[in-house]
């Protein structure tokens, strides 16, 4: 008997879509921030290496 009383509120909760868009935006924003953070580290390392290599080249081949 208790199971049947509990089943209706659970069904209602599962079908309720209020706040679903907010949760989607939170997940999408977190994903975007994570990807940007990962990309920033890669970009920073690449530009540092490029700057160092350019400096070495300019120092070696200076007239």
C-alpha positions, -999 to +999 in steps of 0.1 A: +000+000+000+028+024+008+044+018-026+013+030-044+012+062-024+048+069-032+046+061-069+024+091-079+047+118-064+077+101-081+060+100-115+050+137-111+086+146-102+100+127-132+076+145-156+082+180-142+103+200-166+107+232-145+143+240-142+155+216-169+167+245-191+187+259-162+204+226-156+212+223-194+228+257-194+248+249-163+262+217-180+269+235-213+286+264-195+307+241-175+317+222-206+326+254-224+347+266-195+365+233-193+373+232-230+385+268-229+408+261-200+422+231-217+427+251-249+443+280-230+470+257-216+478+243-250+478+277-266+501+292-239+526+263-243+526+267-281+531+304-281+559+302-255+577+276-276+572+296-307+586+328-290+616+309-277+624+293-310+621+326-328+644+342-303+670+315-307+668+318-345+672+356-344+701+353-320+719+327-342+714+344-375+719+380-365+744+400-387 
